[in-house]
Amino acid sequence: MTRLAQTADLTDVQIEILRTVRDFVNKEIIPHAQRLEHDDAYPQDIVDGMKEMGLFGLMIPEEYGGLGESLLTYALVVEEIARGWMSVSGVINTHFIVAYMLRQHGTAEQKRHYLPKMATGEIRGAFSMSEPDLGSDVAAIKTRARRDGSDYVVDGSKMWLTNGGSSTLIALLAKTDEGADTPYRNLTTFLVDKPAGFGEVRPGLTIPGKIDKMGYKGVDTTEAVFDGLRIGADQILGGTPGRGFSHMMDGVEVGRVNVSARACGIAIRAFELAVEYAQQRKTFGKPIAEHQAIAFKLAEMGTKVEAAHLMMVNAARLKDAGQRNDVEAGMAKLLASEFCAEVTQDAFRIHGGYGYSKEYEIERLMREAPFLLIGEGTSEIQKTIISRGLLREYKSRG
Ligand SMILES: Cc1cc2nc3c(=O)[nH]c(=O)nc-3n(C[C@H](O)[C@H](O)[C@H](O)COP(=O)(O)OP(=O)(O)OC[C@H]3O[C@@H](n4cnc5c(N)ncnc54)[C@H](O)[C@@H]3O)c2cc1C
């Protein structure tokens, strides 16, 4: 695509990275995505290729062996990758959030220990807030870490860990009861090392197996059961207990830009497929693109692709400029994920009966798009964040 979803004022380095990634996506991801997805197969060759390109260290500072790129670069890379196959962006997303949290909040020792190995992809991150009984209501977390000498002992169940099996480091949010009067300050993030795999991966930690999902296949999503896991107090992110909620929210905020970027990528691909099909398929003596109803659909789809991209870029640039972007990231996530679902649905309709066939890419996109309405906070949660921010900003003086 040459016209839609362009980004102004990129550096030569950003342009070069995006060109390389786009080439990789066209050659190494799109031709294999459909088969791998239908087989629910982990895309090991693609992951190895991403390691070679240094994508696991894209935002990790150069002093720790990463490429030291901005959130904008990361988001644009994710958009390209999700255009090929969303699950591949899922492989790097939790890793990126954990690396970002370490970069922002880790102790000097934690950064020295983890970031160089995360930059090469040798250590791979997952993050764990959600539990069987909660997702949106993070403050209600039940998984508990009880102090015992110089250790903590963790008990509880976690749900929906993306990369739960393939990761080797979990950023875990648990309740530590600091005696604070708000639940938000009684939560702590722990850095839990583990080997990749399933079953009892270390004493006190079991990763039961992959959750069977409707889409977002290939990448493993798991539960995690903590039963007396012993972990040193030095594994608290940043060294001080009680700060876990704000650490995680910081991570989720950049995660929201990333989810917006994924939604943009899927919407771009859905548009590309639809605009091509609409010019090939003929009904009543002419290509369906020449029926005004279909042409107008394409116009609306293109407009949504463009709007979502611009909002995502704006949210990323704000964060890169060191400004607060909670409202803008929430808006970008809300708009991009809702538009993605709509554009994908329209592309599906344009394909007629063939859209329902597993031979056509659009059936996969139809199963992937709904996840973006949920991950990193549902649309309702985004509206809560946006309205709170706006009411703060536009506080009545009356
Ligand atoms: C494939 C997949 C991967 C995931 N990966 C991760 C991961 O890596 N790490 C992780 O920690 N979590 C992960 N999650 C969990 C995800 O973040 C949660 O599913 C999400 O936050 C929603 O939480 P919930 O499912 O508990 O829904 P609930 O919070 O139970 O919400 C149910 C419904 O109620 C609505 N609702 C809830 N509260 C309100 C309110 N106050 N006002 C209005 N409406 C409300 C919601 O919008 C939703 O429609 C993943 C989920 C999926 C499906």
The ligand as an SDF file (V2000), in Angstrom:
LIG
                    3D

 53 58  0  0  0  0  0  0  0  0999 V2000
   -5.8560  -14.1110   24.2540 C   0  0  0  0  0  0  0  0  0  0  0  0
   -5.6960  -13.3120   25.5090 C   0  0  0  0  0  0  0  0  0  0  0  0
   -4.4150  -12.9780   25.9380 C   0  0  0  0  0  0  0  0  0  0  0  0
   -4.2480  -12.2640   27.1320 C   0  0  0  0  0  0  0  0  0  0  0  0
   -2.9670  -12.0100   27.5920 N   0  0  0  0  0  0  0  0  0  0  0  0
   -2.8100  -11.4780   28.8230 C   0  0  0  0  0  0  0  0  0  0  0  0
   -1.5000  -11.3500   29.4000 C   0  0  0  0  0  0  0  0  0  0  0  0
   -0.4840  -11.6300   28.7560 O   0  0  0  0  0  0  0  0  0  0  0  0
   -1.3760  -10.9360   30.6880 N   0  0  0  0  0  0  0  0  0  0  0  0
   -2.4780  -10.5900   31.4270 C   0  0  0  0  0  0  0  0  0  0  0  0
   -2.2990  -10.1980   32.5870 O   0  0  0  0  0  0  0  0  0  0  0  0
   -3.7280  -10.6760   30.9000 N   0  0  0  0  0  0  0  0  0  0  0  0
   -3.9240  -11.1120   29.6250 C   0  0  0  0  0  0  0  0  0  0  0  0
   -5.1890  -11.2220   29.0970 N   0  0  0  0  0  0  0  0  0  0  0  0
   -6.3360  -10.8630   29.9150 C   0  0  0  0  0  0  0  0  0  0  0  0
   -7.0240   -9.5930   29.4620 C   0  0  0  0  0  0  0  0  0  0  0  0
   -6.2290   -8.4840   29.8160 O   0  0  0  0  0  0  0  0  0  0  0  0
   -8.4180   -9.5620   30.1300 C   0  0  0  0  0  0  0  0  0  0  0  0
   -9.1960  -10.5790   29.5260 O   0  0  0  0  0  0  0  0  0  0  0  0
   -9.0830   -8.2290   29.9530 C   0  0  0  0  0  0  0  0  0  0  0  0
   -8.4300   -7.2320   30.7200 O   0  0  0  0  0  0  0  0  0  0  0  0
  -10.5720   -8.2960   30.4000 C   0  0  0  0  0  0  0  0  0  0  0  0
  -10.6900   -8.8880   31.6530 O   0  0  0  0  0  0  0  0  0  0  0  0
  -11.7270  -10.0890   31.8960 P   0  0  0  0  0  0  0  0  0  0  0  0
  -11.5670  -11.0640   30.7950 O   0  0  0  0  0  0  0  0  0  0  0  0
  -11.5700  -10.5680   33.2810 O   0  0  0  0  0  0  0  0  0  0  0  0
  -13.1510   -9.4110   31.7290 O   0  0  0  0  0  0  0  0  0  0  0  0
  -13.9560   -8.6840   32.9130 P   0  0  0  0  0  0  0  0  0  0  0  0
  -13.1060   -7.7120   33.6130 O   0  0  0  0  0  0  0  0  0  0  0  0
  -14.6420   -9.7280   33.7290 O   0  0  0  0  0  0  0  0  0  0  0  0
  -15.0480   -7.9020   32.0550 O   0  0  0  0  0  0  0  0  0  0  0  0
  -16.1790   -8.5560   31.4620 C   0  0  0  0  0  0  0  0  0  0  0  0
  -17.0250   -7.5070   30.7330 C   0  0  0  0  0  0  0  0  0  0  0  0
  -17.4630   -6.5030   31.6730 O   0  0  0  0  0  0  0  0  0  0  0  0
  -17.0350   -5.2100   31.2420 C   0  0  0  0  0  0  0  0  0  0  0  0
  -16.6690   -4.4070   32.4140 N   0  0  0  0  0  0  0  0  0  0  0  0
  -15.8380   -4.7550   33.4410 C   0  0  0  0  0  0  0  0  0  0  0  0
  -15.7510   -3.7580   34.3320 N   0  0  0  0  0  0  0  0  0  0  0  0
  -16.5290   -2.7390   33.8570 C   0  0  0  0  0  0  0  0  0  0  0  0
  -16.8580   -1.4320   34.3260 C   0  0  0  0  0  0  0  0  0  0  0  0
  -16.3180   -0.9330   35.4360 N   0  0  0  0  0  0  0  0  0  0  0  0
  -17.7040   -0.6750   33.5860 N   0  0  0  0  0  0  0  0  0  0  0  0
  -18.2350   -1.1580   32.4310 C   0  0  0  0  0  0  0  0  0  0  0  0
  -17.9820   -2.3890   31.9370 N   0  0  0  0  0  0  0  0  0  0  0  0
  -17.1300   -3.1570   32.6300 C   0  0  0  0  0  0  0  0  0  0  0  0
  -15.8110   -5.4680   30.3540 C   0  0  0  0  0  0  0  0  0  0  0  0
  -15.6000   -4.4000   29.4710 O   0  0  0  0  0  0  0  0  0  0  0  0
  -16.2320   -6.7570   29.6490 C   0  0  0  0  0  0  0  0  0  0  0  0
  -17.0940   -6.4350   28.5860 O   0  0  0  0  0  0  0  0  0  0  0  0
   -5.3860  -11.8650   27.8770 C   0  0  0  0  0  0  0  0  0  0  0  0
   -6.6620  -12.1760   27.4070 C   0  0  0  0  0  0  0  0  0  0  0  0
   -6.8280  -12.8850   26.2330 C   0  0  0  0  0  0  0  0  0  0  0  0
   -8.2270  -13.2220   25.7670 C   0  0  0  0  0  0  0  0  0  0  0  0
  1  2  1  0
  2  3  1  0
  2 52  2  0
  3  4  2  0
  4  5  1  0
  4 50  1  0
  5  6  2  0
  6  7  1  0
  6 13  1  0
  7  8  2  0
  7  9  1  0
  9 10  1  0
 10 11  2  0
 10 12  1  0
 12 13  2  0
 13 14  1  0
 14 15  1  0
 14 50  1  0
 15 16  1  0
 16 17  1  0
 16 18  1  0
 18 19  1  0
 18 20  1  0
 20 21  1  0
 20 22  1  0
 22 23  1  0
 23 24  1  0
 24 25  2  0
 24 26  1  0
 24 27  1  0
 27 28  1  0
 28 29  2  0
 28 30  1  0
 28 31  1  0
 31 32  1  0
 32 33  1  0
 33 34  1  0
 33 48  1  0
 34 35  1  0
 35 36  1  0
 35 46  1  0
 36 37  1  0
 36 45  1  0
 37 38  2  0
 38 39  1  0
 39 40  1  0
 39 45  2  0
 40 41  1  0
 40 42  2  0
 42 43  1  0
 43 44  2  0
 44 45  1  0
 46 47  1  0
 46 48  1  0
 48 49  1  0
 50 51  2  0
 51 52  1  0
 52 53  1  0
M  END
$$$$
